[in-house]
Amino acid sequence: QVQLIESGGGLVQPGGSLTLSCVASGTIVSTRPIAWYRQAPGKEREYVASVTNTGTHYADSLKDRFTISRDNAKNTATLQMDNLEPEDTAVYYCNYATGGMNYWGKGTLVTVSS
């Protein structure tokens, strides 16, 4: 059983930065990606970024402002978000998929507003 707990969300002004963290518990394999997704009000959940022990991958529209990293020793994935825009307002979810199972955290809310 895998559990994912996100933290770090909050209110930030446009142009600001925020760092989200995802702590995973259970059997976590470093070769399997930990990913971030987000869901804005009234929209479908969308992919943000993912990280394995060999590399990172980003949604094209976010790669210039978001940075994902991973600490395998701590089973933690971090999403650094810079130059935030109101359109980044969403609930951000951590995801881990392995062995046909898809695990999600409960999400952390990011609000970008002046």
C-alpha positions in Angstrom: 0.0 0.0 0.0 1.3 3.4 -1.0 0.3 6.7 0.6 1.0 10.1 -0.7 0.8 13.3 1.3 1.2 16.7 -0.4 2.0 19.9 1.3 3.2 23.5 0.6 0.1 24.9 -1.1 -1.2 28.4 -0.3 -1.9 31.8 -1.5 0.7 33.6 -3.6 0.8 36.7 -5.6 1.3 36.6 -9.4 5.0 36.4 -10.2 5.7 34.7 -6.9 7.1 31.2 -6.1 5.9 28.2 -4.2 7.4 24.9 -3.4 5.2 21.8 -3.1 6.3 18.6 -1.5 5.0 15.0 -1.8 6.0 12.5 0.8 5.4 8.9 -0.2 5.2 5.9 2.2 5.1 2.3 1.4 7.1 0.4 -1.3 8.5 3.1 -3.6 10.7 2.0 -6.5 13.1 4.7 -7.7 12.7 3.7 -11.3 8.9 4.4 -11.2 7.9 8.0 -11.7 6.4 10.2 -9.1 4.3 12.8 -10.9 2.5 16.0 -10.2 -0.9 16.7 -11.7 -3.2 19.6 -11.2 -6.9 20.4 -11.5 -8.2 23.9 -11.9 -11.8 24.8 -11.0 -14.2 23.5 -13.7 -11.4 21.8 -15.6 -10.0 18.3 -16.0 -7.0 17.1 -14.2 -3.9 17.7 -16.2 -0.3 16.4 -16.1 2.4 18.8 -14.7 5.6 16.9 -14.4 7.2 13.6 -13.3 10.6 12.4 -12.1 12.4 9.0 -11.9 15.9 8.2 -10.8 17.1 8.8 -14.3 15.4 12.0 -15.3 12.5 14.5 -15.4 9.6 15.2 -17.7 7.4 18.3 -18.0 4.2 19.4 -19.6 5.5 21.6 -22.5 3.7 24.7 -21.2 5.2 24.5 -17.8 8.8 23.4 -18.3 10.2 27.0 -18.2 8.7 27.8 -14.8 8.4 24.5 -12.9 11.1 22.3 -11.6 10.6 18.8 -10.2 13.1 16.9 -8.1 13.2 13.8 -6.0 15.0 12.5 -2.9 14.9 8.7 -3.1 16.3 8.3 0.4 13.3 10.3 1.8 10.8 9.1 -0.8 10.0 12.8 -1.4 9.2 14.6 -4.6 9.3 18.4 -4.8 7.8 20.8 -7.3 9.3 24.2 -7.4 7.0 26.7 -9.1 8.3 30.1 -10.2 6.7 33.1 -11.8 3.3 31.9 -10.9 0.3 33.1 -12.9 -3.4 33.2 -11.9 -3.9 30.4 -14.4 -1.8 28.1 -12.2 -4.5 28.2 -9.5 -5.5 24.6 -8.9 -5.4 21.7 -6.6 -2.1 19.9 -7.1 -1.9 16.2 -6.7 0.9 13.8 -6.3 0.7 10.5 -8.2 2.6 7.2 -8.1 1.8 4.3 -10.5 3.2 0.8 -10.3 2.1 -2.7 -10.8 -1.2 -1.7 -12.3 -2.0 0.4 -9.3 -2.5 4.2 -9.5 -2.0 6.0 -6.2 -3.1 9.6 -5.6 -2.7 12.0 -2.7 -5.5 14.2 -1.5 -4.0 17.3 -3.1 -2.9 20.7 -1.9 -4.5 24.0 -3.1 -2.5 26.6 -4.8 -4.1 30.0 -5.3 -2.4 32.7 -7.3 -4.1 36.0 -6.8 -3.3 39.6 -5.9 
